[in-house]
C-alpha cells in the first residue's frame, strides 16, 4: 500500500542549498528540519523551494550552503493555524538526497508527477493580455488516511481543458514546482511579502475511469 501511495506523488528537484537547517518538528524521536533549495528555471530565473529533511538522512548540524544536491521525494502539505485561520504550507518531503558536483544544463532540474482528485471547482480566468489560466486544487492520498492538498496552475490549452473538470474526478498532472512572490495585506497600511508554492502544469489528463 505504501509503495502504491508513494507512486502517486513523485518529485525530483536539483539545485543549490541556500539556507541553514531550521527545526520543524519531531515524530517518534526523529527530528525533521527545513532547508531551502534554489532551482534554476529554463527562463534564467530561479525558484526557491522549501525541503523537509529527516536528521537521519543528513547531518543537520553542518553548513551545506553552496552545495549542489538532487532530492527525490514528495510534495506535501499541512495546515498551520495563523491569523485566526488555517494556512496551507507546502514543502518537498525528502526521501533521498544525493550530493553532486554540478548539474548539467540538459537535465530537467524540477519535475513532479501527481495522481489525485479534484477537490475544489476549477477557477478559470484570463489575464488582461488574454492569457488563459486555470487554478486547480488536487487532493493526493497518503498512507494512513491522510491527503496532501496541492495547488496547480494551468495555462493556455491546458487551462481550457481543466476548466471543465468536476469535483471528485481523478486527475493526473505532470509539471514543476514553482515559487511566486506576492504582497499580503496585513492591515490598512501594511503589506507583507509572502511566497506561494504551486505546481506549474505542463501536461494533465483524466484517466479513462472518469470518462
C-alpha positions in Angstrom: 0.0 0.0 0.0 2.7 2.5 1.0 4.7 2.0 -2.3 1.5 2.5 -4.3 0.8 5.7 -2.5 4.4 7.0 -2.9 4.0 6.4 -6.7 1.1 8.9 -6.8 3.3 11.8 -5.7 6.8 11.9 -7.1 9.2 14.9 -7.1 12.8 15.4 -8.2 14.5 18.8 -7.7 18.1 19.6 -8.4 19.7 22.8 -7.1 21.8 24.6 -4.6 21.3 24.6 -0.8 20.9 28.3 0.1 19.9 28.2 3.8 20.8 26.6 7.1 18.6 23.8 8.5 15.8 25.0 10.8 14.0 22.7 13.2 10.4 21.9 12.1 9.1 19.1 14.3 9.8 15.7 15.8 7.9 12.4 15.4 8.8 9.3 17.5 12.2 10.7 18.3 13.0 11.6 14.7 13.7 15.3 14.1 12.7 17.0 10.8 14.3 20.1 9.5 13.6 22.7 6.8 16.1 23.8 4.2 15.8 25.9 1.1 17.0 24.8 -2.4 17.4 27.2 -5.2 16.4 25.6 -8.5 17.1 27.1 -12.0 14.2 27.6 -14.4 14.6 27.4 -18.2 13.9 31.2 -18.3 17.1 32.0 -16.3 15.0 32.9 -13.2 15.1 30.8 -10.1 12.6 29.0 -7.8 13.4 28.7 -4.1 11.8 25.5 -2.8 11.5 24.5 0.8 12.5 21.0 1.6 11.8 18.9 4.7 14.6 16.6 5.7 14.9 13.9 8.4 18.0 14.2 10.6 18.6 10.5 9.7 19.2 11.5 6.0 21.8 14.2 6.6 23.8 15.8 9.3 21.6 18.9 10.0 24.3 20.5 12.2 26.6 21.0 9.2 26.6 24.1 6.9 25.9 22.9 3.4 25.2 26.3 1.8 26.5 26.3 -1.7 26.4 22.5 -2.2 24.5 21.1 -5.1 22.0 18.3 -4.4 19.5 16.1 -6.1 16.5 15.5 -3.9 13.8 12.9 -4.5 10.6 12.7 -2.5 7.0 14.0 -2.4 5.2 17.4 -2.4 3.5 17.6 1.0 1.0 20.0 2.6 -0.2 20.7 6.1 -2.4 23.3 7.7 -0.8 25.9 10.0 -3.1 28.0 12.1 -2.3 31.7 11.9 -4.2 35.0 12.0 -7.3 33.2 13.1 -7.4 30.9 10.1 -5.5 27.9 8.6 -2.7 28.5 6.1 -1.8 25.7 3.6 2.0 25.2 4.0 3.8 23.3 1.2 7.2 21.7 1.0 9.1 18.8 -0.6 9.4 15.9 1.8 12.9 14.4 1.0 13.2 10.6 0.8 16.7 10.6 -0.8 19.4 13.3 -1.0 22.4 13.0 -3.3 25.3 15.5 -3.4 26.6 16.2 -6.9 29.5 18.3 -8.3 27.4 20.0 -10.9 24.0 19.9 -12.6 24.0 19.5 -16.4 22.1 22.1 -18.4 20.4 19.2 -20.3 18.7 17.6 -17.4 15.3 18.5 -16.0 16.0 20.1 -12.6 12.4 20.2 -11.4 9.9 17.5 -12.1 6.7 16.4 -10.4 4.0 13.8 -11.1 0.7 13.8 -9.1 -2.2 11.3 -9.3 -5.0 12.8 -7.2 -8.6 14.1 -7.2 -10.1 17.5 -8.0 -11.3 18.7 -4.6 -12.4 22.3 -5.5 -14.2 23.7 -8.5 -11.5 24.9 -11.0 -11.1 28.6 -11.3 -10.7 29.7 -15.0 -9.8 33.3 -15.9 -8.0 35.4 -18.5 -5.2 37.9 -17.9 -5.6 41.5 -19.2 -3.4 40.3 -22.1 -5.7 37.5 -22.9 -3.7 34.6 -21.5 -5.8 31.8 -20.2 -5.2 30.4 -16.7 -7.0 27.8 -14.6 -6.3 27.0 -10.9 -6.8 23.5 -9.6 -6.6 22.1 -6.1 -5.6 18.4 -6.1 -6.1 16.1 -3.2 -3.3 13.4 -3.3 -3.7 10.4 -1.0 -1.1 9.5 1.5 -0.9 6.3 3.7 -3.0 6.0 6.8 -5.9 8.0 5.5 -4.1 11.4 5.1 -4.1 13.6 2.0 -2.0 16.4 0.6 -3.7 19.4 -1.0 -1.6 20.7 -3.9 -2.5 23.9 -5.8 -1.8 23.6 -9.5 -1.9 26.3 -12.2 -2.6 25.6 -15.9 -2.0 27.8 -18.9 -3.5 28.1 -22.4 -4.9 24.9 -23.8 -4.4 23.1 -20.5 -6.4 25.8 -18.7 -9.3 25.5 -21.1 -9.3 21.7 -20.7 -9.0 21.9 -16.9 -11.8 24.4 -16.6 -14.3 21.6 -17.4 -13.1 19.3 -14.6 -15.6 18.4 -11.9 -15.0 17.9 -8.2 -14.2 14.3 -7.4 -12.7 13.5 -10.7 -9.3 11.7 -10.7 -6.6 13.7 -12.5 -3.0 13.0 -13.4 -0.6 16.0 -13.5 2.9 16.5 -14.7 4.9 19.7 -14.3 7.3 21.5 -12.0 7.1 23.2 -8.6 7.3 27.0 -8.7 7.7 29.7 -6.1 5.9 33.0 -6.6 6.2 36.2 -4.5 3.1 38.2 -3.7 2.1 41.0 -1.3 -0.3 40.1 1.6 -2.4 42.9 3.1 -1.8 42.8 6.8 -3.7 45.9 7.7 -5.0 49.1 6.1 -1.4 50.5 5.9 0.8 47.4 5.9 1.7 44.9 3.2 4.0 41.9 3.7 5.9 40.0 1.1 4.9 36.3 1.1 5.9 33.3 -1.1 3.4 30.9 -2.5 4.2 27.5 -3.9 2.3 25.7 -6.6 2.7 23.2 -9.5 3.0 24.7 -12.9 1.3 22.1 -15.1 2.9 21.1 -18.4 0.6 18.1 -19.0 -2.6 16.8 -17.4 -5.2 14.1 -18.2 -8.3 12.4 -16.8 -7.8 8.6 -16.6 -10.3 6.6 -18.7 -12.1 5.6 -15.5 -13.6 9.1 -15.3 -14.8 9.1 -18.9 
